[in-house]
Amino acid sequence: MGTLRGCASERAGRKRGETTIGSGWRRSEPVGYSGSMKCPFCREDNDRVIDSRASEDGFAIRRRRECLNCRRRYTTYERLDEIVVKVVKKDGVREPFDREKIRRGLAKACWKRPISDDQIEDTISSVESAVYTKYDSEVPTRELGQLVMDHLAHLDQVAYVRFASVYREFKDVRDFVDELQPMLKSGRRPGAPPK
């Protein structure tokens, strides 16, 4: 049986006191469990699920809940706890796959570029999906970086080169030119499928 993990971020200033539970709560219940949980406002364990639906990425279930005690509403997310895929770094050190590290790398690469947060989130979800689909327990950092670069190449050329310069540890201008040559020869623009 799988276990569920809830996550979301606190949202302030909502109408009718609606909020989303802060990250950090976990519960180990059978998959499909939709029982009560404590209200983030009055801390009573008496709620009902108003609406359940799959999130956009398909990896979570979004549930709208109403506390039967204080009548306030809040949102929870339930995610299946996956077998943790380890990232094997260049020095052989292994650490758990962390989508937030990819987010930070993409944020730096896409800084001041015409790329929306939704596009970054879609890229992260695509990379995460590919990792869990292709690799059972370990993914070399070289292949993980290549997955990110493949997505960036279709999204934005400048972001691609920025990411590549850090990921491949460019030493001088020649490294930049070498990385750009295939892209310049193909004449591909961002967002266009490869030829």
N, C-alpha and C positions, 0 to 999 in steps of 0.2 A: 504494500500500500504506500502511496506517496504521502508526502506531508505538505501542508500549505504554509505559505509565509505571506504575511500582509505587508504592504509598504505603500507609502504615499507621503506627501508633505503637508504640513499644517497650512491652511489658507485662512487668513484673517479678513475681517470686514465683510463677511458674506451676509446677504439678506436672510432674514429669519433664523440667524444663528447657525447656518449650515457650515460645516467644516469637513476637512479630511483628516483622518487620524495621522499623527506624526509617525515617522518611521521608527522601527525598533520593536514593534510587537511581533511575536511569532506564536504560532500555535501548531501543534502536531495533532491533526485530526484526519480521519479518512478523507480521501479525495471526494469532493462533492458535498462535504459538510457545510451547512449554512446556518448553524446554530447561533445562539446569542453570544454577544461579547459586551464588555463594559463600555458604556457611553463615555466619550471623552469629556463631556461637560459635567454630568452629575454622578458619574462613576457607578451607575446602576447597571446590573446585568439583566436588562429587560428591554429587548428591542425586537423589531421585526424588519425583514428584508422587503423593501418596496419594489426594487428593480434589480435584476441581475443581467449582465451581458458580458460578452467577451470584449476585452480591450482591443484597440486597433491592431496591435502587433500579434494578437492571438495567443500570447503567452500568459495572460492573466485574466481573471474574472473580476469585473468591477461590480460592486454591490452598493446600492443606495440603501441606507438603513434609517429607521426612525426609532428614537428612544420612546418607549411607552410611558416612561416616568416624566420626563421634562418636555417631550414632544419635539425636540430638536433633531435635525437630520445631519447625517455625515456619510462619507464615502469610505469604503474599504476596498483594498485590492487583495486578491488571493493569487499566489503564484506557486506553481509546483516546484518543490526543491529538487533541483537537478543533481545528478552526480557531478561533483565539482571537477571541471576540466582544469588541469594544471598547465601553466605556461612555462615552458622550459627556456630559460634565459641563456644567453651566449656563454656564460660561465658555468652552466649546468645547474644553477639554482632553480628550484621549482616553486612557483607561487600560484595561488588560485586565480583563475581567469576573473578579471574585474572590468566590467563594462565602463566603470567610471574613469579608469585610466585611459580608455579609448576616447571617452568624451573629452577629457582634458587635452589629449593630444590633438584631437580634431578642433577643439576650440582655439588652440594656438595656431594651427595651420589655417583655419578659416577666419582668423581675426581680420576685421575690416574688409571682408569679402562679401559679395552679395549672396550669402548662403543663409537660409532661415534656420531657426532652431529645429523646425520640423524636418528639414532635410538632414540635419546632423543626427537627429534621433532616428530617422529612417536608416541612415547609414550604420549607426551603432546596432540597431536591431537586425539589419541584414548580416553584419559581420558576426554578431552573436549567434544568429541562426545557423550560419555556415559553420561556425566552430562546433556547435553542438551536433550538427548533422554529420560533419566529416571526421571528427575526432572523438574517440571513445574516452580517453583519460588524459592525454597530453597533446599539446600543440606547441611546436617550436616557435619561438618569438619571431624568427625569420618568416615563417609562413603566416603568422598572425599579422605582421606588418605588411606583408604582400597583399593580404585580403583587404586591409584598410586602403592601401594604395590603389588597388584595382577599383574600388568604389570611388575614391577621390578623383581618379583620372577621368571618370565620366561626369563628375560633379563640377570641378573647378581646377583648371591647370595650375594656377598660382598656389592654391592650397595643396595640390598634389606635390609640387616641387618643394614647398615649405616642409611638408611632412617627410618627404624623401630625404631632404637634407639632414634632418635629425636622425631619422630611422637608419639611413645608410651611412651616416657619419661622414658627410662630405668634408674634404680637407681643403679644397680650393675651387676656383671658378671652373676648372676643367671638369670636375665632378658634376657640376651643374649642367654644363654643356653636354656631357655624355648622357645624362639622364633625359635631357630635353630632345636630343636627336631623334629618337623613334617617334615622339609626339609631333615634332615639327615635320618629319618626313610624311607622316600619315595625313597631316593637315586636319586632324580631328579637333573639333571645338568641344568645350565642356557641354555635357548633356547629350552629345551625339553618341550613338552606339559605335563600337569599334568596327572598322572596315574589314 
